[in-house]
Structures are given as structure tokens and as C-alpha cells.
């Protein structure tokens, strides 16, 4: 691999919810150019790891993203991360307001987001004045994918990104991911190995909050 710069360092990460330990003493380095399938059963800790990297949770241990602390420098970090959540957040902004907001936040021409959304099958113009939370699950997902991919971030975190997508949109999403910047770090959490196996170069399996498999593929 031509570029092996470490972009995310997780050191002895431990996260519990109401005394239930979800991640236990997890340490790992995620490097530029890696395309990682993050797999494991529900409750294995995949989403908790992704949300911790994004600075959404308090945790024990330490995480560095691009040399910064996601808890204290979250805004700076988010400018360099494309993120597709498993469950779309209940955003009250209209589609038009979101396009403007993400365009300004990431210094990206919003026509790029519109182009990707429409390629995925979302009629953006017909939905500009609709609140995001009133869109169907598939429409929300298409818009969120466009925000993640449209600005060429250094890190792409995808939590079940094909959930809610129709088969055609799924195919187009994976075409985009195949073409994505080869120096970026891509972590794609999925239940379906078959769906991501042609895309990834590393497999990480989590179980009970620990990494139990870590291998090149």
C-alpha cells in the first residue's frame, strides 16, 4: 500500500451503557488507503465504535482522528469525515436547507450533492421544500449518502449504508464506492460480507466489543 499514514488511533477504548460493557479495551490503528469491512452480529460494538470515532459518545481510553480528539475538536474532524448512519437522524430542516448547510460546512458546491442524490434516484427538485424527517427511508438514505460522498473526505464511515436503498440505488452506491479516492480510509459496517467483499482490502470482525478477526483480504 503506497500510503500507510495512520488516520485513526483507538487506544484502550472502553464504552459501557448503564453498566453493560459494549466495547472493552479495544486498541487499533486505521490507515489511509484501507477499505475495511467491519462485520459482526448486532451488539458486537460496530456502531458504538463508529459513533465513538465521531465524538458522539463519552468513553474511557483515547481516540485520535487526524491527530485530533473527537470529543474536543469534533467540528474540525467532521469537516474531513463522510458519515452515513444506520438510522437517519430526525432533522427538521428542509432538503433545500440541508443542501445549503452541508455545502457551507464542507465548502462544497451543493450541485455535487444534488448530482449524486439524483443518480441514486432521488428527485431533489420535487422535494426541496420537504422537511428531511418527512422523506421516506430510502430518500433520506440517498441524501445522506450524497453528503458523505460528495466532498471527497479523507475518512468515510459507513454504517449499513445500503439499508433502505432499492436494488438499483444499491448498485449505484457500490459503483461510487469502488471509484472512491484510493488514499482515503473507508470503514463500512455491514451484515453482508457478500455485498462488500469485492470492495474491501481488510476484514475486521467484532464480537462482544472486541476485535476477533483482523486480516487482509
ABEGO torsion letter per residue (X at the ends): XABABBABBBBGBBBBBGGBBABBGBBBBBBBGBBBBBBEBBGAGAAAAAAAAAGABBBBEBBBBGGBBAAAAAAAAAAABBBBBABBBBBABBAAAAAAAAAAAAGBBAAAAAAAAAAAGBBAAAAAABBAAABBAAAAAAAAAAAAAAAGBABBBBBGAABGBBAAAAAAAAAAAAABBAABBBBBBBABAAAAAAABABBBBBBGGBBABBBBX
